[in-house]
């Protein structure tokens, strides 16, 4: 399932959300869900607060190349369904952590990502 992640390390901290190394079966469920519900997915990732905070959804590992037998390569969801993993992250400054801003930022970012998290976890229902 999709989950949130906080990495704390000097000069390398970030808040993240991802579906990391899903099984083949779960990857297929995610791809099919995005493909079948692309307008809802697109609405979520194009919300102003999402784009302003996270910019975009990107793969963690190299994308899949061979899915054309299952999905239409001309479908607008293609760039998202070929992803092996899905990752969104926001860099955290050391001052965000040291000045006690972390709790507020995690709540803020989690609220922004909740619709995406909820959408993709529906693929497993």
ROSE-4610 file (N, C-alpha, C; in Angstrom, 1 decimal, always signed):
// ROSE-4610
residu = [X/X/X/X/X/X/X/X/X/X/X/X/X/X/X/X/X/X/X/X/X/X/X/X/X/X/X/X/X/X/X/X/X/X/X/X/X/X/X/X/X/X/X/X/X/X/X/X/X/X/X/X/X/X/X/X/X/X/X/X/X/X/X/X/X/X/X/X/X/X/X/X/X/X/X/X/X/X/X/X/X/X/X/X/X/X/X/X/X/X/X/X/X/X/X/X/X/X/X/X/X/X/X/X/X/X/X/X/X/X/X/X/X/X/X/X/X/X/X/X/X/X/X/X/X/X/X/X/X/X/X/X/X/X/X/X/X/X/X/X/X/X/X/X/X/X/X/X/X/X/X/X/X/X/X/X/X/X/X/X/X/X/X/X/X/X/X/X/X/X/X/X/X/X/X/X/X/X/X/X/X/X/X/X/X/X/X/X/X/X/X/X/X/X/X/X/X/X/X/X/X/X/X/X/X/X/X/X/X/X/X/X/X/X/X/X/X/X/X/X/X/X/X/X/X/X/X/X/X/X/X/X/X/X/X/X/X/X/X/X/X/X/X/X/X/X/X/X/X/X/X/X/X/X/X/X/X/X/X/X/X/X/X/X/X/X/X/X/X/X/X/X/X/X/X/X/X/X/X/X/X/X/X/X/X/X/X/X/X/X/X/X/X/X/X/X/X/X/X/X/X/X/X/X/X/X/X/X/X/X/X/X/X/X/X/X/X/X/X/X/X/X/X/X/X/X/X/X/X/X/X/X/X/X/X/X/X/X/X/X/X/X/X/X/X/X/X/X/X/X/X/X/X/X/X/X/X/X/X/X/X/X/X/X/X/X/X/X/X/X/X/X/X/X/X]
num = [1/1/1/2/2/2/3/3/3/4/4/4/5/5/5/6/6/6/7/7/7/8/8/8/9/9/9/10/10/10/11/11/11/12/12/12/13/13/13/14/14/14/15/15/15/16/16/16/17/17/17/18/18/18/19/19/19/20/20/20/21/21/21/22/22/22/23/23/23/24/24/24/25/25/25/26/26/26/27/27/27/28/28/28/29/29/29/30/30/30/31/31/31/32/32/32/33/33/33/34/34/34/35/35/35/36/36/36/37/37/37/38/38/38/39/39/39/40/40/40/41/41/41/42/42/42/43/43/43/44/44/44/45/45/45/46/46/46/47/47/47/48/48/48/49/49/49/50/50/50/51/51/51/52/52/52/53/53/53/54/54/54/55/55/55/56/56/56/57/57/57/58/58/58/59/59/59/60/60/60/61/61/61/62/62/62/63/63/63/64/64/64/65/65/65/66/66/66/67/67/67/68/68/68/69/69/69/70/70/70/71/71/71/72/72/72/73/73/73/74/74/74/75/75/75/76/76/76/77/77/77/78/78/78/79/79/79/80/80/80/81/81/81/82/82/82/83/83/83/84/84/84/85/85/85/86/86/86/87/87/87/88/88/88/89/89/89/90/90/90/91/91/91/92/92/92/93/93/93/94/94/94/95/95/95/96/96/96/97/97/97/98/98/98/99/99/99/100/100/100/101/101/101/102/102/102/103/103/103/104/104/104/105/105/105/106/106/106/107/107/107/108/108/108/109/109/109/110/110/110/111/111/111/112/112/112/113/113/113/114/114/114/115/115/115/116/116/116/117/117/117/118/118/118/119/119/119/120/120/120/121/121/121/122/122/122/123/123/123/124/124/124/125/125/125]
x = [+0.8/+0.0/+0.9/+0.2/+0.9/+1.1/+2.3/+2.6/+3.5/+3.5/+4.3/+5.6/+6.6/+8.0/+8.6/+9.3/+10.1/+11.6/+12.5/+13.9/+14.6/+15.3/+16.0/+17.5/+18.2/+19.7/+20.2/+21.3/+21.8/+21.9/+21.3/+21.3/+20.6/+20.0/+19.4/+18.0/+17.4/+16.1/+15.0/+13.9/+12.8/+11.5/+10.4/+9.1/+8.7/+8.3/+8.0/+6.7/+6.2/+5.1/+5.4/+5.1/+5.4/+4.8/+4.8/+4.5/+5.8/+6.5/+7.9/+8.0/+8.5/+8.7/+7.5/+6.4/+5.1/+5.3/+4.6/+4.6/+4.0/+4.3/+3.8/+2.2/+1.6/+0.1/-0.4/+0.3/-0.1/+0.2/+1.3/+1.6/+0.5/+0.0/-1.0/-2.3/-2.6/-3.8/-3.7/-2.6/-2.4/-2.5/-1.8/-1.9/-3.3/-4.0/-5.4/-6.3/-6.1/-6.9/-6.6/-5.4/-5.0/-5.6/-5.4/-6.0/-7.5/-8.2/-9.6/-10.2/-9.4/-9.9/-9.0/-8.5/-7.4/-7.9/-9.1/-9.6/-9.5/-9.9/-9.9/-8.4/-7.5/-6.1/-5.5/-5.8/-5.2/-5.7/-6.9/-7.5/-6.7/-6.4/-5.6/-4.2/-3.5/-2.1/-2.0/-3.0/-3.0/-3.6/-4.0/-4.5/-3.4/-3.8/-2.8/-1.9/-2.4/-1.5/-0.6/-1.0/-0.1/+1.0/+0.7/+1.7/+2.7/+2.1/+2.9/+3.9/+3.5/+4.3/+5.2/+4.7/+5.5/+5.9/+5.4/+5.6/+5.1/+5.5/+5.1/+5.3/+4.7/+4.8/+5.9/+6.8/+7.9/+8.2/+8.9/+9.2/+10.5/+10.6/+11.8/+12.8/+12.4/+13.2/+12.9/+13.7/+13.4/+12.0/+11.4/+10.0/+10.0/+8.8/+8.6/+8.6/+9.0/+9.0/+7.9/+7.6/+6.7/+5.4/+4.5/+3.1/+2.1/+2.6/+1.8/+0.7/+0.9/+0.0/-1.2/-1.0/-2.1/-2.8/-2.0/-2.5/-2.2/-3.1/-3.0/-1.9/-0.8/+0.3/+0.0/-1.2/-1.6/-2.6/-2.9/-3.8/-3.1/-3.8/-3.1/-2.5/-2.8/-2.3/-0.9/-0.5/+0.7/+1.9/+2.2/+3.4/+3.4/+2.2/+2.0/+1.9/+1.3/+1.1/+2.4/+3.4/+4.6/+5.6/+5.2/+6.1/+6.1/+7.3/+7.4/+7.1/+7.5/+7.2/+6.6/+6.0/+5.5/+6.0/+6.6/+7.3/+6.9/+6.7/+6.5/+7.4/+8.2/+9.0/+9.1/+9.3/+9.5/+10.8/+11.7/+13.0/+12.6/+13.3/+13.1/+14.5/+14.5/+15.7/+16.0/+17.2/+17.6/+16.9/+16.6/+15.9/+14.5/+13.9/+12.5/+12.5/+13.5/+13.6/+14.0/+15.1/+15.6/+14.8/+13.9/+13.1/+11.7/+11.5/+10.2/+9.1/+9.5/+8.5/+8.0/+8.7/+8.5/+7.1/+6.5/+5.2/+4.2/+4.2/+3.3/+3.5/+4.7/+5.0/+4.4/+4.7/+4.2/+2.7/+2.0/+0.5/+0.1/+0.7/+0.4/+0.6/+1.8/+2.1/+1.2/+0.9/+0.0/-1.4/-1.9/-3.2/-3.2/-2.2/-2.1/-2.0/-1.3/-1.1/-2.2/-3.1/-4.1/-5.0/-5.5/-6.3/-5.6/-4.3/-3.5/-3.4/-3.0/-2.9/-4.2/-5.2/-6.5/-6.9/-6.7/-7.0/-6.3/-5.0/-4.2/-4.4/-4.7/-5.0/-6.3/-7.2/-8.5/-8.2/-7.1/-6.7/-6.7/-6.5/-6.3/-7.6/-8.7/-9.9/-10.6]
y = [-1.2/+0.0/+1.3/+2.4/+3.6/+4.1/+4.7/+5.1/+6.4/+7.0/+8.2/+7.8/+8.7/+8.4/+9.7/+9.7/+10.9/+10.4/+11.0/+10.7/+11.9/+11.7/+12.8/+12.5/+13.3/+13.2/+14.6/+15.1/+16.4/+16.7/+17.8/+18.2/+17.3/+16.2/+15.3/+14.9/+15.6/+15.3/+15.5/+14.7/+14.9/+14.2/+14.7/+14.0/+13.4/+12.1/+11.4/+10.6/+10.3/+9.4/+8.5/+7.2/+6.3/+4.9/+4.3/+2.9/+2.3/+1.6/+1.2/-0.3/-0.7/-2.1/-2.9/-2.5/-3.3/-4.7/-5.6/-6.9/-6.8/-7.7/-7.7/-7.6/-8.4/-8.3/-7.0/-6.4/-5.0/-4.0/-4.1/-3.1/-3.2/-4.4/-4.5/-3.8/-4.0/-3.4/-1.9/-1.3/+0.1/+0.6/+0.0/+0.4/+0.4/-0.6/-0.7/+0.3/+0.6/+1.6/+3.0/+3.3/+4.6/+4.7/+3.6/+3.6/+3.8/+3.1/+3.1/+4.4/+5.1/+6.3/+7.5/+7.6/+8.6/+10.0/+10.3/+11.7/+12.1/+11.1/+11.4/+11.5/+10.6/+10.7/+12.0/+12.4/+13.6/+14.8/+14.9/+15.9/+16.1/+14.9/+14.9/+15.5/+15.0/+15.4/+16.8/+17.4/+18.7/+19.8/+19.4/+20.4/+21.4/+22.6/+23.7/+23.4/+23.0/+22.8/+21.6/+20.6/+19.5/+19.9/+20.6/+21.0/+22.0/+22.9/+23.9/+23.3/+22.3/+21.7/+20.6/+19.7/+18.6/+18.5/+19.4/+19.5/+18.4/+17.1/+16.0/+14.7/+13.7/+12.3/+11.7/+11.0/+10.4/+9.0/+8.3/+6.9/+6.9/+5.9/+5.7/+4.9/+3.9/+3.1/+3.3/+2.7/+2.9/+2.4/+3.0/+2.7/+1.3/+0.7/-0.5/-0.1/-1.0/-0.7/-1.6/-2.7/-3.7/-3.8/-2.9/-3.0/-2.8/-2.6/-2.2/-3.3/-4.5/-5.6/-5.4/-4.8/-4.7/-3.4/-2.3/-0.9/-0.2/+0.7/+1.5/+2.5/+2.5/+3.4/+4.8/+5.1/+6.4/+7.0/+6.1/+6.6/+7.7/+8.7/+9.8/+9.4/+8.2/+7.7/+7.0/+6.8/+6.0/+6.3/+7.6/+8.0/+7.5/+7.4/+7.0/+5.5/+4.8/+3.3/+2.6/+3.2/+2.5/+2.5/+3.3/+3.4/+2.1/+1.7/+0.5/+0.9/+2.1/+2.6/+4.0/+4.6/+5.9/+6.7/+7.9/+8.6/+10.1/+10.7/+12.1/+12.5/+13.5/+13.9/+15.4/+15.9/+17.3/+17.4/+18.1/+18.4/+19.1/+18.7/+19.4/+20.1/+21.3/+22.0/+21.6/+21.7/+21.3/+22.2/+23.5/+24.4/+23.9/+23.3/+22.7/+21.7/+21.0/+20.0/+20.6/+21.4/+21.9/+23.0/+23.7/+24.7/+24.3/+23.0/+22.4/+22.7/+22.8/+22.9/+21.6/+20.5/+19.3/+18.8/+18.8/+18.3/+19.0/+20.4/+21.1/+20.8/+20.6/+20.3/+18.9/+18.0/+16.6/+16.6/+17.3/+17.4/+18.0/+19.1/+19.9/+19.0/+18.4/+17.6/+16.3/+15.7/+14.5/+14.9/+16.0/+16.4/+16.6/+17.2/+17.4/+16.1/+15.1/+13.8/+12.8/+13.1/+12.2/+11.7/+12.7/+12.2/+11.2/+11.5/+10.5/+9.2/+9.2/+8.0/+7.2/+7.9/+7.2/+6.7/+7.4/+7.0/+5.7/+5.7/+4.5/+3.3/+3.5/+2.4/+1.7/+2.5/+1.9/+0.8/+0.8/-0.2/-1.6/-1.7/-2.9/-3.4/-2.7/-3.1/-4.1]
z = [+0.0/+0.0/+0.0/-0.3/-0.3/+1.2/+1.4/+2.8/+2.8/+3.9/+4.2/+4.8/+4.6/+5.0/+5.4/+6.5/+6.9/+7.1/+6.3/+6.4/+7.1/+8.1/+8.8/+8.8/+8.2/+8.1/+7.7/+8.4/+8.1/+6.6/+6.1/+4.7/+3.8/+4.2/+3.3/+3.8/+4.6/+5.2/+4.1/+4.2/+3.3/+3.9/+3.5/+3.8/+2.4/+2.5/+1.3/+1.4/+0.2/+0.1/-1.1/-0.9/-2.0/-2.0/-3.1/-3.2/-3.7/-2.8/-3.0/-3.2/-4.3/-4.7/-4.5/-5.2/-5.1/-5.8/-5.3/-6.0/-7.4/-8.2/-9.6/-9.6/-8.7/-8.6/-8.2/-7.2/-6.7/-7.8/-8.5/-9.6/-10.6/-11.0/-11.9/-11.4/-10.2/-9.6/-9.6/-9.3/-9.3/-10.7/-11.7/-13.1/-13.6/-13.3/-13.8/-13.2/-11.9/-11.2/-11.8/-12.0/-12.6/-14.0/-14.8/-16.2/-16.2/-15.4/-15.3/-14.8/-13.9/-13.2/-13.4/-14.6/-14.8/-14.6/-14.9/-14.7/-13.2/-12.4/-10.9/-10.5/-11.0/-10.6/-11.0/-12.3/-12.8/-12.0/-11.6/-10.8/-9.5/-8.9/-7.6/-7.8/-8.8/-8.9/-9.5/-10.0/-10.6/-9.7/-8.5/-7.5/-7.2/-7.1/-6.9/-5.7/-4.5/-3.4/-3.6/-4.3/-4.6/-5.5/-6.6/-7.6/-6.9/-6.1/-5.5/-4.5/-3.8/-2.7/-3.3/-4.1/-4.5/-6.0/-6.8/-8.2/-9.0/-8.7/-9.6/-8.9/-9.5/-9.1/-10.0/-9.4/-10.3/-9.9/-10.7/-10.4/-9.5/-8.7/-7.9/-8.6/-9.4/-10.2/-11.7/-12.5/-14.0/-14.3/-15.2/-15.6/-16.4/-16.4/-17.2/-18.6/-19.5/-20.9/-21.6/-21.1/-21.8/-21.1/-21.5/-21.0/-22.1/-23.3/-24.4/-24.8/-24.4/-24.6/-23.7/-22.6/-21.6/-21.6/-21.9/-21.9/-23.2/-23.5/-24.7/-24.5/-25.3/-25.1/-25.4/-26.0/-26.3/-25.3/-24.3/-23.2/-22.4/-22.0/-21.2/-19.9/-19.4/-18.1/-18.3/-19.6/-19.9/-19.1/-18.9/-18.2/-16.7/-16.2/-14.8/-14.6/-15.6/-15.4/-15.7/-16.4/-16.7/-15.5/-14.5/-13.3/-12.5/-12.1/-11.2/-9.8/-9.4/-8.1/-8.3/-7.3/-7.4/-6.1/-6.4/-5.3/-5.4/-4.3/-4.1/-2.9/-3.0/-1.8/-1.8/-0.6/-0.3/+0.6/+0.1/+0.9/+2.1/+3.2/+4.5/+4.8/+5.2/+5.6/+7.1/+7.4/+8.8/+9.8/+9.4/+10.3/+10.5/+9.5/+9.7/+10.8/+11.0/+12.0/+13.3/+13.3/+14.5/+15.2/+14.4/+14.9/+15.3/+15.4/+15.8/+14.8/+13.5/+12.5/+11.9/+12.2/+11.6/+11.8/+12.9/+13.2/+12.3/+12.2/+11.4/+9.9/+9.5/+8.1/+7.7/+8.6/+8.3/+8.2/+9.1/+9.1/+7.8/+7.4/+6.2/+5.0/+4.9/+3.7/+3.6/+4.8/+4.8/+4.3/+4.7/+4.2/+2.7/+2.2/+0.8/+0.0/+0.6/-0.1/+0.2/+1.2/+1.5/+0.3/-0.5/-1.6/-2.6/-2.8/-3.7/-2.9/-1.7/-0.9/-0.9/-0.6/-0.6/-1.9/-3.0/-4.4/-4.7/-4.5/-4.9/-4.0/-2.7/-1.8/-2.2/-2.9/-3.4/-4.4/-5.0/-6.0/-5.3/-4.0/-3.3/-2.6/-2.8/-2.2/-2.9]
